[in-house]
Amino acid sequence: MPRHKPVQRAHDTFARRAVASLAARLMAEEGIGDYGYAKRKAAKSLGLAEGETLPSNDEVEAELRIYQSLYQEDEQRDRLKEMRCAALDLMQLLDEFHPYLTGGVLDGTAGRYASVELDLFADSAKDVEISLLARNIAYDTFDPRRHGPDTPETQLRLEWEDVPMTLSIYPLNLERQQRRNPHSGSRPQRAKATAVAALLDPK
């Protein structure tokens, strides 16, 4: 029996690489932002049985960066700049709600159809909605899919400067807490408006 183990390990390694590569392509081409969903969809497309060892989020992210650098370099660079500019404008407009940029637009892995992700902090989510309505900014409200300590009070979707935005609104007293990224499960990076402006500085 032991002589079969190297073969099984080789199969597992090949399967992990194949899933990571396809999941990265799905994220880049289809705008999937959830690592877990991308991996499951990739595994199913490859005909892998449930229970197969899937790659880590870091493995998928590495493949995603490679794919984007090979096939979407110019598009990716221009799109990121456009999305970061739009994010900064909205962050400055909603400064009273302590906005932070997070997700793929911040770390540079945002796919072709990705949405800008902003975390806001307010005494009440209604305060944010009232602020948007006062500025004639249309939005849709939806309930977060996940539940737990990292769940926002509510989430809003809107278009700003022709860029899709997702606003996650948290109670003000949670601003100092670092929540886990809902897509990758890791502690997310967050950036205030000044840091986003620095990303856009051509120097």
N, C-alpha and C positions, 0 to 999 in steps of 0.2 A: 504493500500500500504506500509506503513513504515515497517510492519512486514516482508516484503520480503527482506529488505536491508541486514540484517545479512547473509541471504543465498547467496545473490549476492556477498557480501564481501568475504565470505568463498570460493566461486567459483573462484573469482579473485585471492585470495591468493594461492589456490591450483594450478591454471593455471600458475601463475608466477613461483612457485616452480618447476613445471613440466618442463616448458620451460627452466628455468635456469639450471636444472639438465641435460636435453638432450643437450642443447647448449654446456655445458661444456664437455660432452662426445664427441660430434662432434669435438670440438676444440682439445681435447686430442688425439682422435683416427684418425681423418682425416686431421689434420694439418690446420684447418681453423683458420685464424688469425684475421678475421674481426668479432667483437662482434655482430654488427648489422646483418650481413649475417647469422651468427650462430643462432641467436635468431629467425630470420624469418624462416629459414629452420626447426628449431625445432618446432616452432608453426604450420607450415604447416604439418609436420609429425604427430603432435598430433591432427590434424583436427580442430584446433582452427580457428575461423572466423577472418577475417581481422578486425582490430580495437580493438582486445582483448588487454588488458593491458599487456605489456611485462615487464620482469624484467629489472632492471638497469644493467649496465655493472659491477658494483661492486658486485651485487648478482651473476652474472655469474662467475666472477673471483673467488669468494669465493667457489663456487661449483667446479670450475676447480681445484683449489688447493686441495680440499678434494678428488676429483677423482684421481688426480695424486699421492697423498700420499697413497691412498688405493690400486691402481692398477698398478702404474708405478713408484713406489718410487726409486728402484734401477736403472731402465732404465733411469728415469728422471735425477737422479743425475749424472750418467755417461755421458748421452747425453749433459747435460748442461755444464759439464766440457769440453767435446770435442769441443763444439761450442764456448765456451768462449775462449779456447786456440786458436782456429782458428781465431776468431775475433781479439784477441790481436795481433797475428802475422801479419794479414793484416793491422790493424791499425798502427802498427809500420812501416810497409812498406810504407804506404801512409800518414805518419805523416805530410807531408807538406800541406795536405788538411784538417787539423784540425778535424780528425775523432772522432765521438762519437758513442758509442754503445747505442742502445735504444731497445724498444720492449720486447718481451717475454724472449729473451735470457738474458737480463739484469735483469728483475724482477722475473725470475724463473718460468714463466708459459709457456714457449715455448713448443708446442706440438711435437709429434713424428716426424712430417714431416715439422717442422717450418724452416724458413730461418733466418739467422742472419741479423739483420737490422742495418746498419751503416748510419749515417748522415755525409756527407762531405761538406766542404765549400771551394769554389774556385772562382777565378776571372771569370773562364769560365768552363763549364762542359767538354769542349773539352780538357782542360788541364788534367783532370782526365783520360779521354780516351787515350790521348797520353801517359800518364804515364803507363797505363796498357799495351798498345801495345808495349811500349819499353821494358817491362818485359815479353813479350810473354804470357800475361794473356788474355785468350779469354773471351768475355763477350757479352751479348745481351742488346740492348737498347730498352726501352719501354716507352711509354708516361704514366704519372701518371693518374689514373682513376679519382682522385678528382681534383677540381679546386678551387682556392681561394688564400688567402694570405699565407696559409701554404703549398702550392703546390711546390714541388721541381722543379728545372729547368729541370731535367731529372732524370731517374732512370736506373740503370744497374743491370743486373743479371749475376752472375758468380759462378763457383765452386772454392773453395779454401780449400785445404787439405780435399777434399771430403765432404765439408760442403757447402750447398747452401747459397749464400750471396745476399742481396739486398742493393745496394748503392743508397741512395737518395742524390742528389747533389744540394746544394743551393748556391746562391750568397754569397760571402765572408762577405758582410756587414750585413748579417742576422744571423751571428753566435751567437750574444748575445740575440737574440729574442727566447723566448720559444714558440715553436709551439704546437698545439694540436696533440695528438696521433690520427692518422687517423683511428685506429681500435676502440678505446674506447671513443674518444672525450675529454679525460681529458688532462691536461698538462703532457707530458711524462717525465719520468726520462731520464737523459742522463749521460753517464759516459765516461770520457776520458780514455786513455790507462792506466794511473797510477791507476785509480779506478778499472778497469777491472783486472789488475794484482793483486790488493789487494783481489779481490773476489777469485782468484785462489791460494792465499797464504794459505797453510795448517794450519797455526797458529790459 
